Amino acid sequence: MPRHVDELQNGEPFPVKPDTNEYEALSFLVRNREYGFRPSEIAERTAVSKASASKAMTRLFEKGLVKR
């Protein structure tokens, strides 16, 4: 049976804040969810530098939001 979205939240804020490199990378991945991308490929397609994309992907992985 479907549950209301409010019942699924545990009261904690979403772990990615808007206007951050993590947000840009995650947004890109969500828009292109049928594909996998390396950090360098994410950097080529967004306004995030290669180094920042790599760091952002590591943080997203540690938060359990992406898989390698």
N, C-alpha and C positions, 0 to 999 in steps of 0.2 A: 504494500500500500504506500502511495507517495506520502512524503512528510513535508510539512511547510519548511521553507528555508530557514526560518528563525529557530526551528528546533535543531537544526544541524550545526549552528554556530555555538562555539564553546565560550563566547564572551571575549575572546582574544582578538585583537585587530589582525587583519591580513598582514602577513609578514613582509610584504613588498610595498614600499611607498611609491606613489606617483612621482614623476620627474626625477627618477634615479636610473642608473644604467641597468640595474636589475629589472626594473619595470619595463624599460625599452626592450631588453632582450626577451623577457617573458612575453610581452605583448607580441613581438615579432614571431615567437615560437607558437603562440596560440593562433595567430592569423595563418600560419603555415604548418599546422599541426600534422598534416599528412606526411611531412618530411622531417628528417633529422639534419641538424646543422652543426658544424664545428664552430667554436668561438670566432675563428677568423672569418668564416662565412657570414656569421651574424654581423660582425663588424663591417664587412663589405656592403651589407644591405641596410644598415642602420647608421645613426649618427654616433655610435659608440666606437671608441678606439679598440684596436686588437687587444691591448693589455687590459683595458677595462672590461671588455667582453669576456675575456678569460676569467677575470676575477668575479664578475657577475655570475657567470655560469657555475663557478665553484660554490658561491654562496647559495644559489638556487638549488644546487644539488644537495648541499648540506641541510637545507630547509625541507628537503623532500619534494620539491616542486618540479624537478626535472630528473630524467634518467640519463645515464651515459650510454 
